[in-house]
Amino acid sequence: MAVRWTVGALRAWVVFTLIWLSVAGWINYGPQPPGPWDLFSDLPFPRTESACREAAAKDAAVVVRKCIENARIQSWHDGERMAWTVAPPIILLVVGLLVGWVAAGFRSSTET
């Protein structure tokens, strides 16, 4: 009985990817209470300049410049979290394909 390495490796990658995406989604996108390390925990959570201006109109304690800076920082962190969620499974797939390609180069021409 021949071992089907490519099918097994692909199935292992699918399982790893599903587990990775589930855990990363749970960690990154679940409710995150603000802590003492969060410098902007007292600010509202708008993502646009107009939303910051509206929040400043409603609450005098909101500084528009800090709110906009916070929105940019949060958007950057969202991009980083998305990259760390998606990139490792893709990198693992590419590395696996490259290793398989290199290993196939060592087979003799009579093997199928």
NORZIGI-V301543 format. One record per residue. N is the residue number from 1. SS is DSSP state (@ for helix, = for strand, . for the rest). PHI is phi in whole degrees, 0 to 359 (999 if undefined). BURIAL is # if it has 24 or more other C-alpha atoms within 12 Angstrom, else .. Layout:
# NORZIGI-V301543
n	ss	phi	burial
N	SS	PHI	BURIAL
N	SS	PHI	BURIAL
This chain:
# NORZIGI-V301543
n	ss	phi	burial
1	.	999	.
2	.	274	.
3	.	272	.
4	.	265	.
5	@	295	.
6	@	293	.
7	@	293	.
8	@	296	.
9	@	293	.
10	@	294	.
11	@	294	.
12	@	297	.
13	@	295	#
14	@	298	.
15	@	297	.
16	@	302	.
17	@	296	#
18	@	296	.
19	@	295	.
20	@	300	#
21	@	295	#
22	@	294	.
23	@	292	.
24	@	295	.
25	@	295	.
26	@	293	.
27	@	288	.
28	@	281	.
29	@	246	.
30	.	283	.
31	.	294	.
32	.	237	.
33	.	291	.
34	.	292	.
35	.	236	.
36	.	294	.
37	.	280	.
38	.	275	.
39	.	290	.
40	.	248	.
41	.	293	.
42	.	274	.
43	.	267	#
44	.	293	#
45	.	247	#
46	.	284	#
47	.	247	#
48	.	232	.
49	@	295	.
50	@	295	.
51	@	294	.
52	@	294	#
53	@	294	#
54	@	296	.
55	@	295	#
56	@	291	.
57	@	292	.
58	@	278	.
59	.	230	.
60	.	291	.
61	.	284	.
62	.	278	#
63	.	262	.
64	@	299	#
65	@	299	.
66	@	293	#
67	@	297	#
68	@	295	#
69	@	298	.
70	@	297	#
71	@	298	#
72	@	294	.
73	@	296	.
74	@	296	#
75	@	296	.
76	@	296	.
77	@	295	.
78	@	298	.
79	@	296	.
80	@	296	.
81	@	297	.
82	@	295	.
83	@	296	.
84	@	289	.
85	@	281	#
86	@	261	#
87	@	295	.
88	@	302	.
89	@	296	#
90	@	293	.
91	@	297	.
92	@	298	.
93	@	296	.
94	@	296	.
95	@	297	.
96	@	298	.
97	@	296	.
98	@	293	.
99	@	296	.
100	@	297	.
101	@	295	.
102	@	294	.
103	@	297	.
104	@	295	.
105	.	290	.
106	.	268	.
107	.	288	.
108	.	284	.
109	.	289	.
110	.	276	.
111	.	283	.
112	.	242	.
